[in-house]
Structures are given as structure tokens and as C-alpha cells.
Amino acid sequence: MSFVELLAGHTHRSAASVSVQARSAPGGPGLSSGGPGGPSPPRRLLDPGCCCARAGLSASFGFAERSRIMLSHGGFQSSRQNFAFGPWTVTAAQNHIMKSKDIERLSEEMNMPSLPEMLFGDNVLRIQHVDGYGIEFNAIDALKRVNNLTDSVKVACAQEWQQSRADSEHSKEVVRPYDWTYTTDYKGTLIGDGERMKEVLTDERIDLDRLKVREQIVFFQEVLLFEDELHDHGVSTIGVKIRVMPTSFFVLMRFFLRVDGVLIRVNDTRLYHEAGKNFMLREFSMRENRMEDLKGVPAALFTDPNEVAPHLALKLTHCDKLEFPQTEPMEPQ
């Protein structure tokens, strides 16, 4: 499986998050399913949704704190990892689901009748330069991009869903004056105490051919932001993953929506930076199809975002450069 295919996939996960502990191996990034000499699993298992996942670590570029599987018999264990990539620090933090009282307070602040069942308000993936500017991905800002007012398209969809589930005790709960699917077009949050990166529209695209070249993986992490099962009649989830190579990093944030019998929607944000460049490339895309238009697609694929996404119609693309602030050169002493 190619690098792009690996990062295009988003394994559907719950609170059982798993961190990957980097591991070096002769000849490039190795995978291990057991002790020395054991069989190597497919490259796809690099996804931390598999407890056997391991990524290659290069000691010559950056550092990573040791990580552990965060779910044990004793319960969930929060985790925070930092990784240095040149002047950048990548931080991946994973914590408990928000407490009900905090969710109620946030729901009132956002003027939304309810929030996702599994909301990880303290989870974050942050990429920050030594000068303070950068970008991060978090659940609260993702929810701020959800429409909290009546939207005729989404309400019409909700009414159709309600009719198809008329016997469900929860069916009448979905028609609310807000987007009950939690669809978000969130692309990340620019950060910085002073100057921040500048968003500039561009025709330049991420070089997928370059990304297909196998490179050593020096750091990999995935962070779940929120998830809701829509009363057991689908799923709405968003998560972000990062893969760092010796000379670049690549981020994929994916929002995946499946309303059983109605539609499938995928909103992707891809972010790429190559060492030495003074910008990041960010691509945002929206794909969607109604279930009735996917009759030629095996239903078994509907639950796998990685498999179903290529079959969905492209509705929108937006590409921009995140240009770094100009810094004044230091005067010679």
C-alpha cells in the first residue's frame, strides 16, 4: 500500500486510542507483530488502530517521547507526545472524553441543543514553529464550524432519515434547529502570539507522486477529536493523523459522515510541508453521495472511509498556501 493510500484511510475508532512507539530497523521503517524474526504485518497496519503498529524512528532527526498503548485493563490513560522536526515541534495530546458538566456548558456557549456523544475537548495535534506561529487541530474549533441554525438541505435530509426510521424511538430527535450530523468544514486553527501564517489562495497542489516515494517514517500519530453514532443509525466522526519523514511532514484530517440509508460524506484537509520551504500547502475537499447513487458500490465499503471515499462525487476543492511570517535577521554582534 502506498504512502498516500495509507494516510488517506481513517480507521473508525472509539475512545480506545493507541499510540505508536517508534522503532528503527535495518533498511528502513520496519513493522513487527511479535518478537525478533516474527512475521511482518501489512504496511496498512501502521495505523495505530492496530495494537501491533510500529513506525520507524530515525535518531538522527528530531526526538520522540516514549509512548504506550493508552487503553489497558485498568482504564484509559492520557498521553502527550512531542517530536522535533527542525524548527518545528509536533505535539499530539490525547485525553479522556469531556465530562458531562463541561459538555453542557459548551453546548450552551455554542447554542447547540446537543454535542457529539464522544467529545475529546482536550485532544489536539499541534505543529508550532520556534517563533511561535503554527497550526493546530482540535475538537472545539471543529465544532465551531458546525451550523447551529436551521439548514434546509440538512433538515430535509434529516426528515428523510426520520421517515426511513419511523419505528425508532429516537427517530423524532434528529430534526433540530442545527446540523445534527455535526458536519464541519474545519481546516485547522492558525496559532501564534504575534504574527501568524498567512492564508493565500493558490493553484499549486501537493505533489502526490513525491508522497508515493517510500521514505523512512520518523514519527506517526493519530488523534480522534469527536464521534457520534447518530442513535446507532450511522456515524459522524473527525480525526487527524500526521506522518513525519526526514525532510517533510504530511497531515490528514478527515470528517466522515454516514447516515444509514441516506448519504455518505467525506471532508478532507491535507497539509504538507517540505523542509526549507517558507510555506505549507493545504488542500480541502468535500465529497458526498446519496446512498441511492451508490448502488454499484458494495455496501460492505460504506463503513470504511478509506474504501468508500474514492467512489464519492467531488463537490468542492480549495487550496491555499500557509505562508510563514517574515522574520527580521539578527544583527551581527
N, C-alpha and C positions, 0 to 999 in steps of 0.2 A: 504494500500500500504506500502511495506517495505521501510526501510531507503535507501537500495541500489537502489530500483526502483525509489524512489523519486529523488535521486541525479543522476541517470542515465539519467533522462529526461532533455532536454534543450528546454525550451519554446522559440519559434521563436518570437523575439521581435524587435521593431524598437527603435527610439530614446526615446520613452515613457518609460523610466526606472522607476522602483518603488522600494523604499527602504522598508524594513520591520522594524517596531518598535517592539522591544522585549516586551513580556508581560508574566507575571507569572500567573499560575493558579493552584489550588489545584490538586494534583495527577499527575502533570507533565505538559508538554507543551500543552497549550490549543489553540484552534482556535476559532475565533469569527467572525461572519458575521454581527453582529449588536450589540445592547445593551445587557445588562445582561439578561440571560435567553433565548437569541435568539438561533436559531439552529446552530449547528457547521457544517461547510463545510467539505468535504472530506479532508484527510491528504494531498492529492495531491495539494490542493490549498495553501499549504505553499509556493509554488513557488511564488516569488514576481511579476510574470507576472499577478497575480490576485490582484486587489486593496484591496481585503479583507484580504490578507495574514497577519498573525501574527505568531511570533515564541515565544517560552517560554524563559524567561530570568531568570537566577539564579543570585541573588545579591551576593551570597557567593563566586563567582569565576569570576574575571575579571570585566570589565565595558564596557558599550557601550554608545556612544553619542546618544542623541535622533535623530531619523531620521524622514523624512517626505516623502510623495509622491512627486516626483520631477517634475511631469508634472501637471500643473494647467491651468486654462483658460488664465492666464497671460503669459504662455510660460514655457520653460524648466528651471529648477532650478538645478544648480550643487549641488553635495553632497559629503561629505567626512566623513567617519566613522572610528573610531579607537576602537579596542577591545583588552583587555589584556588577554592573556592566559599564566599564569605562567610567564616565562621569555620572552615570545613572544608577539609581537604586530601585530595584523592583521589590515591592512589598506585597505579600499575599497573606491576608489575615482571614481566618475562619473561626467563627464563634457560634454560640448557641442561637436557637430561634428566639426572636424577641418575645419578651414576657407580655402576657395579655394586657396588663395595665398600660404598657408602653405602646402597644398596638392601638388600643382605644384612644390614647392621647394623640397619636399620629393620625389616626383616622379622622378625628375632629379637626386637626390642623389642616389636613388636605381636603376637608369637606367631601369625604367619600364614605358611603354607608358601611363599607367593609374593605378589608385589605386581604392580600393572599394568606392562605392558611399557614404556609411556611414562609416566614419573612425573616431573612437574616440581615438585620439592620446594621450589624457591626462588621459584616463581611466586606472586604474591599480588596481590589487589585490596584496598586498604585505604582506609577512609574514617574520618578521625580529626579530632576537634574540637581547637581550640587548647588546651582544658583537659585534653586527654589521652585522653578516652574516645572510643569509636568501635566500629567493626565491621570485620572483615577476612574474606577468603575465601582459604583456602589448601589445598593438597592433603593435607598431613599430617593436619590436623584432620578433613578429609573422610574419610580412610581410617580414622580412629579410630572413626567411626560405622558401619564395616562389621562385620558379625557374624563374629567369628573362632572361633565354636563351631558345632557341628552344628545346622543348622536344618532340620527335617523338610520344610517346604514347599520350600525351595530345593534340598535334596538330592533330593527327589522330582522336581523339575524337572530337575536335573542327570542323574538316571538316565534320564528320558525322552529328554533330549537325547543321552545316550550311546547309547541304543538306536537313535535315528534316525541316528547317525553311527558305527555299529558298525564300518564299514570304515576309519575314520580311524585313523591311527597314534597320534593324540593323544587319542582318544575316552575312554580309561580314565583320563586325567589330570584330568578335570573333577570327579570325585567326591572331594572333600576335606572334612576337618572344619572348614570355614569357608565363607563365602559366596563362591564362586568367580566370581560375577558382579560383585563389588565394589559391590553396591547400597548406597547411603548415604542417610540422611535428614538429612544435614548442612544446617544453615541459616545458617552463618556463625559466627564466633568473636567474642564481645564482648571488647574490649580496654580497657586503662586501668591506670595505675599505682596510682591510688587508687580513686575511685568509678567505677562502670561504669553503662551504661544498664540500666534495669530492664525485664524482660520481663513484660508484663501482658496476660492474655488479653482479647480484645475482639471485639465483633460488628461493629466498623467495618471497612469494606473500602476498598481502593484504588479511587479514582474513575476508572474506565476511560474514561468519557465525557470527562473532563478530559484524559486522556492522549491521546485521539484528536485533540485540537486540535493543529494543526501549529504547532510553535514552533521557533525557531532552536536548532540544536544547537551548544552551545559546547564540548563535549568528548564523545568516544566512544572506548571501548576495550574489547577483549575479551581474556580471559586463559584459556588452557587449563590445567587442573590435572592431569588424568591421562586416559589412554586405553589400552584393551586390546582386541585384536581376537579374543579368545577362540579362539585357534588357527584363525583365518580362518573361523570359523563364526558370526560376529556382531560386536558391538561393545559396549563398556562405556566411557562417556566422561562427563566432567563439566567444565564450563567456566562462566565467569561474564563478563558484559558489563555495562557501565554507560553510561548516556546522561545527560548533564547539559544542562539547559535554563537559561535566565536566572533562573528562580525556583524550580526544583526539580530533583531527580535521581531516576532510576529504575534499579534493578538487577535483572537476571535471572540467576540461577544455575540451570543445568539439568543434571540427571543423565539420561542417555539409555542405555537397555539394549535391545539386540535380540539374542535368541538364535534363530538361524535355525530355522524350523520349530516353535518352541516358544512364545515370548512376546515382547511389546514392553512396556517400562515407561518412564515418564517421571516424574521427581520434580522439581518446580519450586519455587524460592524467589524471590519477588518482594519487593523492598524499595523504598519510596517515601518521600521527604521533601520537604516544601514549606517554602521559606524562611519564617522567622517562627514556625513551629510548634515546640513543645518535645518532639517525638517523631517517630519514624519508624514507618511501618506495614509490617509484614512478613506475607506470606501464603505458606504452604507447602501444596503439593498433591501427591498421588500418583495417577497414572493407570496402568492396566495392562489388558492383554487378552492372552489366548492367541491364537495365530495362527489356530486353528480358528474363533474367534469373529469374525474379521476378514475373512470370505470376501467380503463386499460391498465391501471396500476394495481398490483397485488395488495390487498387490504393489509397483509402482514407488514407492509412497509410503512403504514400510516403511523405506527408508534415509534419509528426510528427517524429522527430528524435528518440524520446524515443520508439515509437512503431515499427519503421522500423529497427532500429539498430540490434535487435536480429535475424532478417532474413538475414542479410548480411554476406557474407563469410569473415572469418578472414584471412587477408593477412599477418599480421606481429604483433608480440608482442615483447616488450623489457622491461625488469625490472631491476631497479638499486636501490641501497641504496644511499641516500644522507647523508654521514657521517659527523657529526659535527666536527669542528676543536678541537684539544686538547688544553685545556686551563690550564695554569700553576696555581697551588693552591697558594693562598695568604699566605705569610709568617706571622706567628703569631706575634703580636705586643708585 
